[in-house]
Amino acid sequence: MTERDEQKLYDAYYFAHGCGEPYQRSEVWLNLFNAFAERIVRDIQPGSVLDAGCAMGFLVEALRNKGIDAWGVDISEFAIGKVAPDIKEYCWTGSITEPFPRSYDLIVSIEVFEHLPKEESERAVGNLCRYSDDILFSSTPNDYKEVSHFNVQPPEYWAELFAQEGFYRDVDFDGSFITPWTVRFRKVNEPLHRIIRNYERKYWLLWKENTDLRNLTLEMREDLSDHEVNPQESEKTSGGIFQDLIRRLRG
């Protein structure tokens, strides 16, 4: 895809119709990115941040308002042209596949990589990994309808690409304040057996939670089924089944 094609794709029409809510300097978007910035500052505490695919610079602006040395890059000349005047010097037009001017404590990329053709997205992963040891990454695994989504992939696709660069999921970091599929990839120098140990620890917890919830659902269904089969008994135990379910949930 040529630079000219990209400028046509990410023009005024795209930002008006391609992001659900019209993407503009509005209370909706400013509040959203301010919330993102608050969590990034609180949970990661980076000194410097690059927003790779910053669009109109809302996250850059929010982070800078909180004292973070934040910068942004985006392929869309239209979007960069809409950056607030007081932070224009911190955002530039460019591709995330191209070298950056410096390294950063954290690179953030929110719903950007699905817009790149497959080969470019793979190059972009390597590029980000050269300029930070800490990457907060979100790319939709299921939105195929948007015309500019050239490379919608499941989470394991991106995890494999980052692993090839020596970056692995921080299993203790919850990035769902951005999207349910947001992952924090960090450069890891630990031996493989310790990485596997962390993955297994997290997998076991999730498996246990899922199994217990499924079993509870089955138990509740059986109790409700008994309630329907024995209407005379249900009259004698009005509300008893639900009280028992409440006790079980609490206990």
N, C-alpha and C positions, 0 to 999 in steps of 0.2 A: 504494500500500500504506500503510495507516494505522499509526500507532505501536503500536496495540493488536495488529494482525496481526503486526508485527515481534516483539513480545514473546512471542507464542505460537510463532513460528517458532524463535526462538533461546532456548529454555528449557532446562530440565534434560535433557529427552529428546534434544534436538538435540546438546548437548555430550557426551552419553553414547553416541550412535549415529551422528552425522552427520559425524564427522571421522576415520573409520577407527579408530584407537586412541582409546579414551575420553579426551576432553579434560578433564584434571583436573591438579591439582598432583601430578605424578608425576615420577619420575626421567627417564623418556623425554622428556617435553615440556620439563622444565627444562634438561636437557642439550642438547636441540636448540636452544632459544632462546639458551642460553649460547654455543653454537657460532656462531650467527648474529651475536650481539653482538660476539664476538671479531673476526670478519671485518669487521663494519661499522666498529668502532673502528680496526682495523689498516689497512683499505683506503680508508676515506673520512675518518676522523678528524673527525667533526662535534662541535661544542660542544654543540648542542642537537638533540633528535630528538623528533618526534611519531610515535607508532605509530597510524596511522589504521585502526581496526578491531582494537583491542588485545586483545579478548576478556578473558581473566583477568589480563592485564598481565605475562605472563611475559617478553616482550622488554623492556618498560619496566624491570622489576626487574633483569634481567641487565645492561642498559646502565647503570643507576644504580649497580650494584655495581662498575662499571668507571669511575665518575667522570663519566658523561655526564649532562647535564641532560635527562632523558628524561620524556616525558609520553605519555598514552594516552587515546583516546576510542573508545567502542564503543556501538552501538545497544542492546545486550542488557543489561537491568537485572540479569538473572541472572548474566551473566558478570562485570560490574563488581562485583557483590556478592561474588564469589569472589576479588577482588584481595587480595593479601597486606596485612595491616594497616599495615605500615610504608611502603607506597607508595600507599595509598588516596587520599591527598590529591593525587596526581599523575595520577589517572585519573578520567574522568567519563563519565556516560551522555549520549550525543548522536549526532547523525547527521553523517557526513562530508560531507554536502551543505550543512551550516550553517556560518556563520563560526566561525573559531577565535579564541581570545583573543589570540594573538600569532603572530609569524613564527618559523620554525625553520630551522636550518642544513640539516636533512634531514627529509623526511617519508618514512616507510616504510609500505607497504600490502601485506600478504601475504595473498593469497587472500581478498579482500574484495569487489572490484568485481563479480564474477560473481553476487553475492548481491543486487545492486541491479537494479531494473527499468531498462530501457535509458535512459529520460529522466533518471532519477536518477543513473545512473552517469556520464552525460555532464556533468551539473551538478557531480558530485563531482570530476571531472577538473579542471574550471575552478576549483573551490574550493581544491583542493590546490595548484594552480599559483599562486594568489594569496598563499600563505603560506610558500612555499619556492622556491628556485631549483634544488633538488636533490631528486629523488624516486626512491626505490627501489621498484619496482612489480612485483607478481606477480599474475596472474589466469589461472586455468586455461583453456587453449584447447580442452579436450577432455572434461571431466567433465560430461556431461549427465545423469547418473543422479540426482545429489543433487537432492531436491525443491526446495530453496531456491536453486538456481542458475538465476536468471531471465535472465541475460545472458552466456552463455558465448560468447566471441568469439576469433577468431584474433589473433595478436600485431599484425598490421598495422592492425587496427581501433583498438586502443589507441594505436598509434604515430601514427595520423592525428589522433586527438583531442588528443594532447599537442602535436603539431606545430602545430595550430591556435592553441595557446597560446604558441608560440615555444619549446617544449621538444623536444629531439631525443635519440635514443639516444647514450649514451657508448659508442662502438664498441670502446673499449679496456678497458671494465670488464666483468669476468666475474662475473655474479650467480648462476651455477649452484650456488653453495653453498647457495642457498635453494631454487630450483626451476630446471629447465632453461630455463624461459621468463622468468626474472626479468630485468628491464631497468632500467638506471639512466637516467632521463630528466633532462636538465639544461637549464636556460634558456640559450640560445645567442644571443649578439649578433653573431656573425660573419656575414659576407655569405654568401649562398646557395651560391656557387661553392665556398667552403671546406668547407661542410657536405657538399656532394655529393662533394667530393674524399675526405673521410674515409670516407664510405659506400662509395665505389668501391674504396678501398684495402682495406677489410675484406672486401668482396665478392670481390675478386680472390684474396685469401689463402684464403678458404673454398672458392672454386671450384677453385683449384689443389690444395688438400688432397683434396677430394672426387674430382677427376679422377684424381689419382695413385693414390689408394687403389682406385678402381674398376679402373684399368688393372692394378694389381698383382694384384687378385683374378682378373681374366681370365687373366693370365699364369700364375698358380698353378693355375687350373683347366685350362689347356691342358697344363701339365706333368704334372698328375695324370692327365689323359686319355691322354696318350702312355704313361704308366706302365702303365695298364690295357690299352692296345691291344697293347703289346709285352712280354708276360710274360717271354719268354726273355731279352730285353735287361735287364729289370728284375732278373733273377737275377744278372747280371754286375755290376750297379751298385747292389747292395743299399745302401739309405740314401742313394744319390747324389742323388736328386731332392730329398730333404728338406734335405740339406746345401747344395745349390744354392739352395734357397729361403731358408734361413737366411742364406747369404752375401748374397743379394739384399736381404733385409730389413735387414741390417746396413749394406749399402753404399748 
